[in-house]
Every structure is written in structure tokens, then in C-alpha cells.
């Protein structure tokens, strides 16, 4: 069942989203050569708890971290480890979420440790832009796959043939972290549930430099590229409102990210 939120409930999710945004900002500031993913996990947990919320990843189906920390060829669901340290040139996807007064938020960002190579910089830019392309289509009156198609179209617009990870994608979110509907990062437009005010979605493209085929590691969580190529992952939680998309996990509500697409969000 798809959960439709009231205006008040979306306000509560915005408060949760701002805590997740702050936690990610704190983690990004702590990403330096030599830091462990366990230390980054502690930064996120401390921030979330100090702002009156609780981490929604911690304990989820037995997951042991506040963040998912996925490095280089790891796409999603990497487990934080106090023994695993970042090196200059690594890419790390940090996925994070919070629960405040029973309402969830979810967001992710990929950053490079130090200066990125031209190839990595392009990968991150393509992935992040595709997320904003999808968010720009989170408008009342459309269909769910309008978002999926916008993500795919943005990725396919480049000369390099980037891979779009199959089956993994975004999701509804509200009183649970994962709700219906599932939001793929590819597909024909004009299909699926109608986009209506009160629907809240997490949009999260996962893009690879090489083949998008995946393997799950023996830890039962970490998903990696089968060919060892690097991946990137970005995510925001967005509410569909009568006034336009409201990106609940962006500090500015989505103003800067949506501007290139000619979309003005609710703020």
C-alpha cells in the first residue's frame, strides 16, 4: 500500500530530513585520508542522536551501522568498519537516514577522498545530475516512471556508456524506511502510480563506469560491480506537494539542484 502523507506529516518528515542532511554534511567534512569508515559512522550517529533523532539504518534487518559506507567498486550497503581506512583517490558513497517522531528520511552522497581523477569527477557529476533530473519530475499529475525515465535519459545523454544498476532503486518512505512504490532508475515514461500530493519518495540512482552487473558479498549486504569498475550513488527524499517538489533532505529544499531543470521547488 502506498502511504499518502498530510501536510503536517510532511513537515515532520522535513524536520527528519534536515537532520539527515546535517549528518551527511558532518560526515563529508570528516572524509580525509586515513579516516576509518567506523569513525565516519560514529560522526553520523553522534549528529543524529544529538539532534533528537535515531538512526534508521542501525539494526535494520540486523545491519550494524548508522551509515552505509561503500567504497570504489562497492555500490551500496557497505558495512562500516573501524579497521577500514580511506586512502587518497577513493570514492565513498555515504548513505544515511534518521527517524524523528516516527518519521523517516533517507539520503546519500558520493565523495572522493582528496582530488578526483577526471573519470571519477565525471562519474559523480553524471550520477548526481541524474538524481536531480528525476527529482525535477516529482510533480503532481505525472506518473511514477516519469521519474525513472528522466534519470535514465540524463545518464544516457553522455558519450561514455555508463551502467545503470538493475533492480536496485528508490522507494516510498514515511513511517517506514522502505515503502511502496519501488522507483527504478530506468524505464518508459507515463506508467505506474499517479504522482499525487502527499506522496514521498526516495530517488537514488546508482551508476557504474563499466558493466552494471552486480554481486553481493558474503557479508550478505555489500553490493559490488561484478567487473570491479567504480560506482557512484546519490539520493534525496522528496515530497510531492501542490506547489512543486520539496526535497526534504536538501538544506535549501532543492532550489539549487532543480534550477537547471527550470523547476522551482516548495521551500
C-alpha positions as CSV (number, residue, x, y, z in Angstrom):
1,X,0.0,0.0,0.0
2,X,1.3,3.5,-0.9
3,X,1.2,5.8,2.1
4,X,0.0,9.4,1.4
5,X,1.0,12.0,4.0
6,X,-0.8,15.0,5.2
7,X,0.8,18.4,5.0
8,X,1.6,18.2,8.8
9,X,3.3,14.8,8.4
10,X,5.4,16.1,5.5
11,X,6.5,19.0,7.8
12,X,7.6,16.3,10.3
13,X,9.5,14.5,7.6
14,X,11.2,17.7,6.6
15,X,12.5,18.1,10.2
16,X,13.8,14.5,10.0
17,X,15.3,15.3,6.5
18,X,17.2,18.2,7.8
19,X,18.8,16.1,10.5
20,X,19.9,13.6,7.8
21,X,21.2,16.4,5.7
22,X,23.2,17.7,8.7
23,X,24.6,14.2,9.4
24,X,25.8,13.8,5.8
25,X,27.4,17.2,5.9
26,X,29.3,16.3,9.1
27,X,30.4,13.0,7.6
28,X,31.6,14.7,4.3
29,X,33.7,17.2,6.4
30,X,35.3,14.2,8.1
31,X,36.3,12.4,4.9
32,X,40.1,12.6,4.8
33,X,42.9,10.1,4.0
34,X,43.3,7.8,6.9
35,X,39.9,8.1,8.5
36,X,38.1,4.8,9.0
37,X,34.6,4.1,7.9
38,X,33.9,3.2,11.5
39,X,34.9,6.7,12.6
40,X,32.6,8.2,9.9
41,X,29.8,6.0,11.2
42,X,30.3,7.4,14.7
43,X,30.2,11.0,13.3
44,X,26.8,10.3,11.8
45,X,25.4,8.6,14.8
46,X,26.5,11.3,17.2
47,X,25.0,14.0,15.0
48,X,21.6,12.2,14.6
49,X,21.3,11.4,18.3
50,X,22.4,14.9,19.4
51,X,19.6,16.4,17.4
52,X,16.9,14.3,19.0
53,X,16.5,11.6,16.3
54,X,17.7,8.0,16.0
55,X,19.5,6.3,13.1
56,X,17.1,4.3,10.9
57,X,19.8,2.0,9.3
58,X,21.2,0.8,12.7
59,X,19.6,-2.6,13.4
60,X,17.6,-2.6,10.2
61,X,17.4,-6.4,9.4
62,X,20.5,-6.7,11.5
63,X,22.6,-4.0,9.8
64,X,25.3,-2.9,12.2
65,X,25.9,0.7,11.1
66,X,24.3,4.1,11.1
67,X,25.6,4.7,7.6
68,X,26.2,2.5,4.6
69,X,29.8,3.2,3.6
70,X,30.5,1.8,0.1
71,X,34.0,2.3,-1.4
72,X,35.0,2.4,-5.1
73,X,33.5,-0.8,-6.7
74,X,31.0,-1.1,-3.9
75,X,27.7,0.3,-5.0
76,X,25.5,0.2,-1.9
77,X,25.1,-1.3,1.6
78,X,28.8,-1.3,2.6
79,X,29.2,-2.1,6.3
80,X,31.2,0.5,8.4
81,X,34.4,-1.0,9.8
82,X,36.8,0.7,12.3
83,X,39.7,-1.2,10.6
84,X,38.9,0.0,7.1
85,X,40.6,3.3,6.3
86,X,40.2,5.6,3.3
87,X,43.1,6.5,1.0
88,X,43.5,9.4,-1.3
89,X,41.6,8.8,-4.5
90,X,39.0,6.6,-3.0
91,X,35.4,7.3,-3.8
92,X,33.0,6.6,-0.9
93,X,29.2,6.5,-1.0
94,X,27.7,7.5,2.3
95,X,24.0,6.6,2.7
96,X,22.3,7.7,5.9
97,X,18.9,8.2,7.4
98,X,17.1,9.3,10.6
99,X,13.8,8.8,12.4
100,X,12.3,11.7,14.2
101,X,8.9,11.4,15.9
102,X,8.3,8.2,13.9
103,X,9.1,9.7,10.5
104,X,12.0,8.5,8.3
105,X,14.3,10.4,5.9
106,X,17.0,8.9,3.7
107,X,19.8,10.5,1.6
108,X,23.2,9.6,0.1
109,X,26.2,11.3,-1.4
110,X,29.3,10.0,-3.1
111,X,32.6,12.0,-2.4
112,X,36.2,11.5,-3.4
113,X,39.0,11.5,-0.9
114,X,41.2,14.3,-2.0
115,X,41.2,15.3,-5.6
116,X,39.2,13.1,-8.0
117,X,40.5,11.9,-11.3
118,X,38.7,13.2,-14.4
119,X,37.0,9.9,-14.8
120,X,35.7,9.9,-11.2
121,X,34.7,13.5,-11.3
122,X,32.6,12.8,-14.4
123,X,31.0,9.7,-12.8
124,X,30.0,11.6,-9.7
125,X,28.7,14.6,-11.8
126,X,26.6,12.3,-14.1
127,X,25.1,10.4,-11.2
128,X,24.2,13.5,-9.1
129,X,22.7,15.3,-12.1
130,X,20.6,12.2,-13.0
131,X,19.2,12.3,-9.4
132,X,18.2,15.9,-9.9
133,X,16.7,15.1,-13.3
134,X,14.5,12.6,-11.6
135,X,13.6,14.9,-8.7
136,X,12.5,17.5,-11.2
137,X,9.8,15.1,-12.4
138,X,8.4,14.5,-8.9
139,X,5.4,16.7,-9.7
140,X,1.7,16.2,-9.2
141,X,-0.2,14.8,-12.2
142,X,2.7,12.8,-13.6
143,X,3.4,9.1,-13.4
144,X,6.0,7.2,-11.4
145,X,8.0,6.2,-14.4
146,X,8.3,9.8,-15.5
147,X,10.9,10.0,-12.7
148,X,12.6,6.7,-13.8
149,X,12.8,7.9,-17.4
150,X,14.3,11.3,-16.5
151,X,17.0,9.5,-14.5
152,X,17.8,7.2,-17.4
153,X,17.7,9.9,-20.0
154,X,20.1,12.1,-18.1
155,X,22.6,9.2,-17.8
156,X,22.3,8.1,-21.4
157,X,22.9,11.7,-22.6
158,X,26.7,11.2,-22.3
159,X,29.2,9.9,-24.8
160,X,30.6,7.4,-22.3
161,X,28.2,4.4,-21.8
162,X,27.6,4.5,-18.1
163,X,25.9,1.5,-16.5
164,X,22.6,1.8,-14.6
165,X,22.4,-0.8,-11.9
166,X,19.4,-3.1,-12.5
167,X,16.7,-3.7,-9.9
168,X,18.1,-1.5,-7.2
169,X,16.5,1.9,-7.0
170,X,14.4,4.3,-4.9
171,X,11.3,3.7,-2.8
172,X,8.5,5.2,-0.9
173,X,9.3,6.4,2.6
174,X,7.3,7.6,5.6
175,X,6.6,5.7,8.8
176,X,8.9,3.0,7.5
177,X,12.2,3.5,5.6
178,X,11.2,1.4,2.7
179,X,7.6,1.5,1.4
180,X,5.8,1.1,-1.9
181,X,6.4,2.1,-4.7
182,X,9.7,0.9,-5.9
183,X,11.3,3.5,-8.1
184,X,13.6,2.1,-10.8
185,X,16.3,4.3,-12.4
186,X,15.2,3.4,-16.0
187,X,12.0,2.8,-17.9
188,X,9.5,4.3,-20.3
189,X,7.6,7.4,-19.1
190,X,3.9,7.6,-18.3
191,X,3.5,4.4,-16.4
192,X,2.9,3.3,-12.8
193,X,1.1,5.0,-10.0
194,X,0.0,8.6,-10.4
195,X,2.1,11.2,-8.6
196,X,-0.2,13.0,-6.1
197,X,0.4,15.5,-3.3
198,X,1.4,13.7,-0.1
199,X,3.4,11.0,-1.9
200,X,7.0,11.0,-0.5
201,X,9.8,9.1,-2.4
202,X,13.5,8.5,-2.1
203,X,15.2,8.9,-5.5
204,X,18.6,7.2,-5.7
205,X,20.4,6.5,-9.0
206,X,23.3,4.1,-8.8
207,X,25.7,4.4,-11.8
208,X,28.8,2.5,-12.8
209,X,31.7,3.4,-15.1
210,X,31.7,-0.2,-16.5
211,X,29.3,-3.1,-16.7
212,X,26.4,-2.6,-14.2
213,X,26.2,-6.3,-13.3
214,X,26.4,-6.8,-9.6
215,X,27.5,-9.4,-7.0
216,X,26.5,-9.4,-3.3
217,X,29.4,-10.2,-1.0
218,X,29.5,-12.9,1.6
219,X,28.6,-10.4,4.4
220,X,25.1,-10.5,3.0
221,X,25.0,-6.7,2.5
222,X,27.6,-5.2,0.3
223,X,26.7,-5.0,-3.4
224,X,29.7,-4.6,-5.8
225,X,30.2,-4.3,-9.5
226,X,31.0,-7.7,-11.0
227,X,33.7,-6.3,-13.2
228,X,35.3,-4.3,-10.4
229,X,34.5,-0.9,-12.0
230,X,33.8,2.1,-9.9
231,X,30.3,3.2,-8.9
232,X,28.5,6.2,-7.6
233,X,25.3,6.7,-5.6
234,X,23.3,9.8,-4.8
235,X,19.9,10.0,-3.0
236,X,17.4,12.6,-1.8
237,X,13.9,12.3,-0.2
238,X,11.3,14.4,-2.0
239,X,7.7,15.2,-1.2
240,X,5.2,15.9,-3.9
241,X,3.2,19.0,-3.0
242,X,0.7,21.2,-4.8
243,X,3.4,23.8,-5.0
244,X,6.0,21.5,-6.6
245,X,8.7,19.1,-5.4
246,X,10.0,19.7,-1.9
247,X,13.4,18.0,-1.4
248,X,13.2,17.2,2.3
249,X,16.9,16.2,2.7
250,X,18.3,19.2,0.9
251,X,19.0,22.2,3.1
252,X,17.6,24.6,0.6
253,X,14.6,22.3,-0.3
254,X,16.1,21.7,-3.7
255,X,16.4,25.2,-5.0
256,X,19.9,24.9,-6.4
257,X,19.6,21.4,-7.7
258,X,16.3,21.9,-9.5
259,X,17.1,25.3,-11.0
260,X,19.0,23.8,-14.1
261,X,15.8,22.0,-15.0
262,X,13.6,25.1,-14.7
263,X,11.7,23.8,-11.7
264,X,11.0,25.9,-8.6
265,X,10.5,23.7,-5.5
266,X,8.4,24.4,-2.5
267,X,10.8,25.7,0.2
